[in-house]
Amino acid sequence: MAEKKLIKDIQPTSETLKFIKTYVLNKYVITICMFLVWMVFFDKTSFLVINELNGEIGKYEEQLEYYKTEYEKNDTFYKKLMNNKSEKEKYARENYFMKKPNEEIFILVVDSTNVAKK
């Protein structure tokens, strides 16, 4: 008896059927729903595409901040290098193995296989 009562409660009444026919199956409601589905999923400027583009913008803004800090660091190094002759000489000797006349340079290379075993 209790099971039959639950089944009757689930079945739609005439009021709910009338509500469905007048409001849910209305051509304007269906058109608006279809338009919203189209705009969210299928359009070129859909919500999903805009969300993806916003993610890319965030990634590029992070890269911009990184490059700004790198630029500032390199700019200060360049200014220091161009204004100080001893810094310029030190940089040339360390990175380009330049030398003074009548001077010898010895380059020491560490064997990486022996370092890894220790």
Residue pairs with C-beta under 8 A, 6 or more apart in sequence:
12 20
23 29
39 46
39 47
40 46
40 47
40 48
41 47
41 48
43 49
80 87
81 87
81 88
81 91
82 88
92 98
93 99
97 105
97 107
99 105
